[in-house]
Amino acid sequence: MNLYIAVLFTVTMLFFLSRYSLEDEPSNLDEMPLMMSEEGFENDESDYHTLPRARANQRQRGLGWLLMGGWKILCGSCCDCLARMCRRTKELKARTVWLGHPEKCEEKYPKNAIKNQKYNFFTFVPGVLYQQFKFFLNLYFLVVACSQFVPSLKIGYLYTYWAPLGFVMAVTMVREAVDEVRRYQRDKEMNSQLYSKLTVRGKVQVKSSDIQVGDLIIVEKVGIKSIPTVKPFVFLGSCFIRTDQLDGETDWKLKVAVICTQRLPALGDLFSINAYVYAQKPQLDIHSFEGNFTREDGDPQIHESLSIDHTLWASTIVASGTVIGVVIYTGKETRSVLNTSSPKNKVGLLDLELNRLTKALFLAQVVLSIVMVALQGFVGPWFRNLFRFIVLFSYIIPISLRVNLDMGKSAYGWMIMKDENIPGTVVRTSTIPEELGRLVYLLTDKTGTLTQNEMIFKRLHLGTVSYGTDTMDEIQSHIGQSYAQTQKSNSSNSSSPSRKPQPAQAPKAAAPKVRRSVSSRIHEAVKAIALCHNVTPVYESRANGETESTAAEADQDFSDDNRTYQASSPDEVALVRWTESVGLTLVNRDLTSLQLKTPAGQVLTYYILQIFPFTSESKRMGIIIREETTGDITFYMKGADVAMASIVQYNDWLEEECGNMAREGLRTLVVAKKSLSEEQYTDFENRYNQAKLSIHDRALKVSAVVESLEREMELLCLTGVEDQLQADVRPTLELLRNAGIKIWMLTGDKLETATCIAKSSHLVSRSQDIHVFRSVSNRGEAHLELNAFRRKHDCALVISGDSLEVCLRYYEHEFVELACQCPAVVCCRCSPTQKAQIVHLLKQHTANRTCAIGDGGNDVSMIQAADCGIGIEGKEGKQASLAADFSITQFKHIGRLLMVHGRNSYKRSAALGQFVMHRGMIISTMQVTYLNMFMLLVLNMEGLE
């Protein structure tokens, strides 16, 4: 009878554990406890904790919370506190940096070295052992193996327990050691890169790790740490840099030099002056910099303010020429490192589930041992017998489980890298391949990940006629005819006084005829697009690698293919390239003028009187130019339709056509112009200069003066530019959505661009509504906007980083709860730290697995914070690829990586785990059967006696 009871109990436990499931039950979302009035906002903001949700959370933190996992949080918090107390954290302060004199620095700054290693020589063994034995599975094997040193508990030989455990630990340490050596080699390679340092004796080569704060570094098309530009040998003390390895954007950004140093005749004079830079303390914000440049040996002293436009950041590349810069931040104090979290050991959900399942198996093992002791009647040293039974039934938790799973994961990684359908894929973390098949949230970057950041001009709409890619030859024909007629009229009037042609164009009676002519309208539209921008043509030199003078470029290279365009926005480069394709080419530009070449080869000069750059607040940019031949002054402006609709004259087609282009996934720009008389411009210039000299409310006064011109402007055209998507982005996103994966797009780009890409990539389907979260700055506005968003159903969410920060400050749980119900979420203007914060929020509030994919250095924090990080290796660099768990070459490969390899790895690991556990239970069942038969035999023999 005892035999049947024990066997029945073992089979029952086997069936129960085989059906053991750790899936989370879907929680029913209750109504958000947001107040429907603004009465509570008049109180102090600390009364947020009086909300019902917060009170409920506080009530939940009782004994149940402590037993169900709260003790881990408490222990972790205590360990963090002790670590902070033991580790001395240096307070970051503002600094004074003397040019070329590092020895004058008052404080000791961190070494300019990259370190991505997890351990050092002394912490490797303790660190690896801690990471292994913090899991119950390995700790159980260690306790069982140590128990065999006690003679009364010894069962079998010691090597049968210690050999498997030692083999597992040895394999784990070797694998970790190999990874650490690879990280060390990569860091050593980066830290050993040579840079040119300017000294009193001339140029010397120094390693990257030997660069100090205050050194003068010569940058030539290489990345470097954060340095204000001191003397770039580029046109008029300005240069362009690329930030593709930092944020994935391939456009060029303009940087300017300190004006004071531009007057120095030679490089050696930088050491003869007594100058320093006062810089703010290291900040997380990568879009701002505050500092002052002071030269003390002058009479009077020279002071010049420094901004973000005077700096080069880490992982940026100089477009052309040479830049001399003084090092301000090094090592851990650079913006890129401050925004990057330290690497952590990632543990797969399968390993966590097996760890919990091991605890359940151990409980079953203890119960089974108690049953066996009970069958003996608790006679003799039953406690010792109980422990011996636990050791005897240790096959229920086989040590081969960990070995088999690790070997299986290595095989899965090998199969991923050998897959010919996803060439170039690299598995950098071999412990979590099955995580690829268990993802719920995919957080992706935009620029360089979903898009190629290459703009193509697609549409030109004039109100009554629209031109696409297949009809651009008509525009080219109109432009050629228009400038040919203009050149003929100028040649026929060449014998007349120069000022006589001007009144011929001035009469107002001729204006309606110009507007009725399609050729003239096309001419005006293309001319406006070719003039209203901040693009600069650059000609690469053919000798000595140095940029030639502007005059030489203008004389020699106008017709060469050696011309490239540099601008702060790829949209503008696409527009200028399009005007070049239709016959109107930008050949030269400086701070005061620009030159266009007509289809006939004539060079037209326009003088730049004023320029108003694009800002996220105004959503438009403008330029005032004077034509050299006629002297006419024209104000050109282009911008988003929401900003230009109230500026241009009344029309009945702009809003409709903007909507049509937006549905096609095109980025739209409205172009307009306004002719100014000499008196009008003189009056504007006086008021504008006076506003720029204001001490109080300077920005508002300048904006008001500019807005005085932005009235009743003539609408010229509407342009549509397409940001080319990566190959097969749309079917890949559709595949992921059909698999139940929710996709969030996190980008640092502006809201309009992010929304447009979400539509064009079909991240948001055409039938879905889009809720643009209004900009909020306080708790009251966030409360009202969340209530408005809660009333929406089945709509995508678009929110900016500033509004997101406010919502998370006061309504973190409510916002995440609402956002998780959306089919898609787009977060724009996100900093690298905010991207990582969003990943942590999803992991904390949903308990689902997250995956982050990116290609730039600003995506590293997000990739490291996610349960599974995927980096795209391409023309934007390898920073994201090296920091990721998996590296791919194209976004479309993520479909096969998740749907095929991730799913198969999870299924195989689950089947392998069940097989090993069931095998152990079968062995234990046989042991129980043998023990019961032996006890029955002993009892029967005693009865016979």
Buried (B, 14 or more C-beta within 10 A) or exposed (E): EBBEEBBEBBEEBBEEBEEEEEEEEEEEEEEBBBEEEEEBBEEEEEEBEEBEBBEEEEEEEEEEBEEEEBEEEEEEEEEEEEEEEEEEEEEBEEBBBBBBBBEEBEEEBBBBBBBBBBBEEEEBEEBBBEBBBEBBBBBBBBEBBEBBEEEEBBBEEEEEBBEBBEEBBEBBBEBBBEBBEBBBEBBEEBBEEEBBBBEEEEEEEBBBBBBBBBBBBBBBBBBBBBBBBBBBBBBEBBBBBBBBBBBBBBBBBBBBBBEBBEEBEEBEEBBEBBBBBBBBEBBEEBEEBBBBBBBEEEEEEBEBEBEBBBBBBBBBBBBBBBBBBBBBBBBBBBBBBBBBBEEEEBBBBBBEBBBEBBBBBBEBBBEBBBBBBEBBEEEEEBEEBBBBBBBBBBBBBBBBBBBBBBEBBBBBBEBBBEBEEBEEBBBBBBBBBBBBBBBBBBBBBBBBBBBBBBBBBBBBBBBEEBBEEEEBEBBBBBBBBBBEEBBEEEEEEEEEEEEEBEEEEEEEEEEEEEEEBEBBBBBBBBBBBBBBBBBBBBBBBEEEEEBBEBEEBBEEBBEEEEBBBBBBBBBBBBBBBBBBBBBBBBBBBEEEBBBBBBBEEEEBBBBBBBBBEBEEEBBBBBBBBBBEEBEBBBBBBBBBBEBBBEBBEEEEEBEEBBEBBBEBBBBBBBBBBBEBEEEBBEEBBEBBEEBEEEEEEEEEBBBEBBEEBBEEBBBBBBBBBBBEBBEBBBEBBBBBBEBEBBBBBBBBBBBBBBBBBBBBBBBBEEEBEBBBBBEBEEBBBBBBBBEEBBEBEEBBBBBBBBBBBBBBBBBBBBBBBBBBBBBBBBBBBBBBBBBBBBBBBBBEBBEBBBBBBBBBBBBBBBBBBBBBBBBBBBEBBBBBBBBBBBBBBBBBBBBBBBBBBBBBBBEBBBEBBBEBBEBBBEBBBEBBBEBBEEBBEEEEEEEEE
